Each structure stands twice: as C-alpha cells, then as structure tokens.
Amino acid sequence: MGERTYYYCMAELQYFGHSFFKLKDGSETILIDPVFNTPKTVATKQQKIPVKKEDLKNISMILITNELEEHCDKAAIESIAKRENALVLAHDFILQDLDLSRNQKISVSPNSELFLKGFKIKTAIAHNPKSFCPTGYIIEKGGKSLYHAGTTRLIDSFSSIKADTIILPVSSHTMDVVDVVRAAKIMKPKTLIPMQHDIFEIQKQDVKDLDKRIKESVLNTKTVLLTPGRKIRL
C-alpha cells in the first residue's frame, strides 16, 4: 500500500440562521451568537431556528458579536454556559449583564488576541451604529482560519483581515450584495458564506445574485449558500 497523506480539516461548521453558527473541532465546540427566543426575536422571526439549546452539548466557548437581541440571547447564553461550564467571550458591556461566574467571562476589546482551548482567537473591528460594542472574530487552528464579521457595514479595516473562510452579513441593515462583493475583493478568501439574510430579515437580499456576481468576478472565491441546519467541512 502507498504512503497515506493526511490533511488537517479545521472543523465542521453548522449554520442555524441569522448569525448563529456552531464550529466543532474534535472535542471542542464553539457557538457564535446563539439566539433562540427573546422578546424581539419572537416578534420578528420569519422561520424557525432548527436547534434547541438543550441539543447543544460539549460547548467549550460562546462568542458574542454584539448586544442586540437578535445576536445576544441572554437567557440562552447563561443556560448553555452554566450547563457546559463554557467560556463566554464578549465585550465587558455584555459580560456585566450575564449571570455567570467570573472565571467563565472572557473580556475582549478591538484587535485583541487570545489562545483558548487550542484556538487562536482574534477580535476585529466592526461598524454597526445600533450597537455599542460590535465585534468580529477570527478563529485559527492548524493553519486554517475563519472570520465571522458579526453585524457590520463595509469598512476600511477589511484590508487587514486574512482568512480562508469569511462569513459576512448581507441584509438591509448591514451590507447589500454589492458591498459584500466589494468586501470579498478586499479580503480574497477561499470561501465566502453570507449570513443574516433569512431568520429576522423582512426585506430579503438575493444571495443567489451574490453567488452569480462572485462567479463572474476575477476572484478565486467559492460562495457557499447555507440554509439553516446545514453543515460543511472547512
């Protein structure tokens, strides 16, 4: 038999709608913006989020991109973090409102860098006029990298971000299709995943048009259109 070559596959990424993702790598699992039911989301939810908080097991960390209710479900974060003894990464403005032990709260600020549970996690600047503390996250392990932009508009600092996979918002409150294409041209990722265009969005963006524009561009970028519940390997 010939010699086998092994390639490191960073993780399994699962989308649950809006900006809610699960990133699983071996025994470690990260949740980003887990949201189920808050007073605002119950009223504006266009479709169901296809997971219950009770189904989310072996959670190591929870990353929160901003304090708005469609991104920060306080009750769900507290419930999952207490049950799983998970770390919660967020701005102090968010952490001070969470009923968790001090050693579970990891404060982040713009352009900070942390090494936790085998991951390098860097924060990135985001711009959202409705949020006091918008934050993006770059997650790295084994030479692979993932950027979750959080809720942001098109910003100059995209030029400093390098990641294999980027997750960008495309919605009436953030970036439209043209802005996302511009952002992709700046960052030049291998894979682009649009988010925030479904669960709470009344005026939906045409993500198929986004895919078409990326294919017609000079970018060597693949657009992956995830429906809530779908998983991919990174």
C-alpha positions in Angstrom: 0.0 0.0 0.0 1.2 3.5 -0.8 2.0 6.1 1.8 -1.0 8.0 3.1 -1.1 11.8 3.2 -3.2 13.4 5.9 -4.6 16.9 5.7 -5.9 18.8 8.7 -9.6 19.7 8.4 -10.2 22.5 10.8 -13.7 21.8 11.7 -17.3 21.2 10.9 -19.3 24.4 10.6 -23.1 24.4 11.0 -25.4 27.3 10.3 -28.6 27.9 12.3 -29.8 31.1 10.8 -29.0 34.9 11.1 -25.5 35.0 12.6 -25.8 31.8 14.7 -23.1 29.2 13.9 -21.6 26.1 15.6 -17.9 25.4 14.9 -16.8 21.9 16.0 -13.2 20.7 16.1 -12.6 17.4 17.7 -13.7 17.6 21.3 -14.1 21.4 21.3 -17.2 23.2 20.1 -17.7 27.0 19.7 -21.0 28.7 19.4 -21.2 32.2 17.8 -24.3 34.3 18.5 -26.7 31.6 19.8 -30.2 33.0 19.7 -33.5 31.2 20.3 -36.3 33.4 21.7 -36.1 36.9 23.1 -39.0 39.5 23.1 -37.7 41.0 19.9 -36.9 37.8 18.0 -40.2 36.1 18.8 -42.0 39.0 17.1 -39.8 39.2 14.0 -38.7 35.6 13.4 -39.5 34.6 9.8 -38.7 30.9 10.2 -37.7 28.6 13.0 -34.1 28.2 14.2 -33.6 24.4 13.7 -32.0 23.6 17.0 -32.9 23.7 20.7 -30.4 24.9 23.3 -30.9 21.5 25.1 -29.5 19.8 22.0 -26.2 21.7 22.1 -23.7 19.6 24.0 -20.0 19.7 24.8 -19.8 23.5 24.3 -16.4 24.9 25.1 -16.9 28.6 24.2 -19.6 31.1 23.2 -18.6 34.1 21.2 -20.9 37.1 21.1 -20.6 39.8 18.4 -22.9 42.5 19.9 -25.5 43.2 22.5 -28.6 43.4 20.2 -31.3 40.8 21.0 -31.0 39.0 17.6 -27.4 38.3 18.5 -27.3 38.1 22.3 -30.0 35.8 23.8 -29.0 36.4 27.5 -31.1 33.5 28.9 -29.8 31.0 26.4 -26.2 32.1 26.9 -26.5 31.7 30.6 -28.3 28.4 30.4 -25.8 26.8 28.0 -22.7 28.3 29.7 -23.7 27.1 33.1 -24.7 23.6 32.0 -21.5 23.2 29.9 -19.1 25.3 32.1 -18.3 27.1 28.8 -16.3 30.3 28.4 -18.1 33.3 27.1 -16.2 35.8 25.0 -17.7 39.3 24.7 -17.2 43.0 25.4 -17.4 44.0 29.0 -20.7 45.8 28.3 -22.3 42.4 27.5 -20.5 40.4 30.1 -21.5 42.6 33.0 -25.2 41.8 32.3 -24.6 38.0 32.3 -25.3 35.9 35.5 -22.2 33.8 35.2 -19.1 33.1 37.3 -16.2 35.4 36.9 -13.9 32.7 35.5 -16.3 32.0 32.7 -16.3 35.6 31.4 -13.5 36.5 28.9 -13.5 40.2 28.1 -12.5 41.1 24.6 -11.7 44.5 23.0 -10.9 45.5 19.4 -7.8 43.9 18.0 -7.1 41.7 20.9 -5.7 38.1 20.6 -6.3 35.1 22.9 -5.2 31.5 23.0 -8.0 29.3 24.4 -8.8 25.6 24.1 -6.3 25.1 21.3 -7.6 28.0 19.2 -6.1 31.4 18.5 -9.0 33.9 18.6 -8.5 37.5 17.4 -11.1 40.2 17.5 -11.8 42.5 14.6 -13.3 45.9 14.4 -17.0 46.1 13.2 -19.2 49.1 12.4 -22.8 49.0 13.4 -24.4 52.3 14.5 -27.1 50.4 16.5 -24.6 48.6 18.7 -22.3 49.9 21.4 -19.8 47.1 21.0 -19.9 45.4 17.6 -17.1 42.8 17.2 -15.9 40.4 14.6 -13.8 37.2 15.4 -11.0 35.5 13.5 -10.6 31.9 14.7 -7.5 30.0 13.8 -6.3 26.4 14.3 -4.0 24.1 12.5 -3.2 26.6 9.8 -6.9 27.1 8.9 -8.8 30.3 9.6 -12.4 31.5 9.8 -13.6 35.1 10.1 -17.1 35.8 11.4 -17.7 39.5 10.8 -20.6 40.0 13.2 -23.0 42.8 12.3 -21.0 45.3 10.3 -21.1 47.6 7.3 -18.3 47.8 4.7 -15.2 49.1 6.5 -11.6 50.0 5.5 -10.2 47.6 8.1 -11.3 44.6 6.0 -8.0 45.1 4.2 -6.1 43.9 7.3 -8.1 40.7 7.6 -6.9 37.4 6.0 -8.9 34.2 6.5 -9.6 31.1 4.4 -13.3 31.4 5.1 -15.2 34.6 5.7 -18.8 34.9 7.0 -20.3 38.2 6.1 -23.7 39.8 6.8 -25.9 40.6 3.8 -29.0 42.4 4.9 -30.9 45.7 4.7 -29.2 46.8 8.0 -25.6 45.9 7.1 -24.2 45.3 3.6 -26.1 44.7 0.4 -24.9 42.3 -2.3 -22.6 44.9 -4.0 -21.0 45.7 -0.7 -20.3 42.0 0.1 -18.7 41.5 -3.3 -16.5 44.6 -2.6 -15.6 43.1 0.8 -14.7 39.8 -0.8 -12.5 41.5 -3.4 -10.6 43.2 -0.5 -10.1 40.0 1.6 -9.9 37.4 -1.2 -11.0 34.4 0.8 -11.2 30.8 -0.5 -14.8 30.6 0.8 -17.5 33.2 1.3 -20.6 32.4 3.4 -23.4 35.0 3.6 -25.4 35.3 6.8 -28.2 37.4 8.3 -30.3 37.3 5.2 -33.0 34.9 6.5 -34.4 34.4 10.0 -35.2 38.0 11.0 -34.9 39.7 7.6 -38.2 41.0 6.1 -36.6 42.6 3.1 -34.5 39.7 1.9 -31.3 40.0 0.0 -30.8 37.9 -3.2 -27.9 35.6 -2.1 -28.1 33.8 -5.5 -27.3 37.1 -7.2 -24.3 37.4 -4.8 -23.2 33.9 -5.8 -23.5 34.9 -9.5 -21.5 38.1 -9.0 -18.7 36.3 -7.2 -18.5 33.6 -10.0 -18.4 36.4 -12.7 -15.6 38.3 -10.8 -11.9 37.7 -11.1 -11.9 36.2 -7.6 -10.8 32.7 -6.9 -13.6 32.5 -4.2 -16.3 30.0 -3.8 -19.6 31.1 -2.4 -21.4 28.6 -0.1 -25.1 29.4 0.5 -26.1 27.7 3.7 -29.7 27.1 4.7 -30.4 26.9 8.5 -29.3 23.5 9.8 -26.8 22.7 7.0 -23.2 21.7 7.8 -20.0 22.0 5.8 -16.4 20.9 6.4 -13.8 23.6 6.4 
